[in-house]
Amino acid sequence: MIENKLNNFSEEDYYINEVGYRVFTEHYHLKRGYCCKSGCKHCPYGYDKKTDSFKNNI
C-alpha cells in the first residue's frame, strides 16, 4: 500500500500556485534541513541551478 506523503505536511509547508503546482515554502526547506539542489523558488540556502553553486550561506 502506498502512503500519501502529503499527510505529513502542515499548512506552512507549501501552497498550490495558480496553475496547480505544489510550491514548498522557505519554512518547509528550513524544517527539512538541507538543499535538494532542484532550484526551488523559496530556497533559503541560496542555490543557483544555472551555476550549480550557492549564492549565500545561512
N, C-alpha and C positions, 0 to 999 in steps of 0.2 A: 504494500500500500504506500502511495506517495503522500508525504505530509505537506500541507500547504504552509510554506515558509512565511507567508505574509502575516500569519497569526503572531509571529514573534516581533513585529514592528509596532511602534507606537505612532501616534498622530504626528509627532515631531520628527519622525524619521524620513518621511517622504511626502510628496504631493503628486497629484496627477496633473500634467500640463494640459494646455488647450487642445493638443492632438491625441491625448490619451496615454502618453508615456509616463511611467513612474520615474520621478526625479528625486534622488536622495539628497537630503539636506546636509548642511555642514554639521549639524548636531549628530546625524547618523554616522558620518565619516569619523568624527572625533570619538564617538562611542565605540566604533569598530576598532579604532586604534592604529590603522595603517593605511597607506595609499595603495590602491589597486592598479594604478597606472593606466586607467581607462579614459582619462581626460574628463572626469566628471565636472559638471557645471559648478558645483558648490564645493570643490575640493579645497580643504583648508591647508593642505600640505604644499601647495604651490606647484604641482606637477604640470608641466607643459608637454602635451603629447607630441607636438610638432618637433620639438628638440630632444625629447626623451630625457628631460632634466627637470630639476626642481628650482623654482624661482626664489623661494624663501623657506625658512625653517620655522618651526613652531617652538 
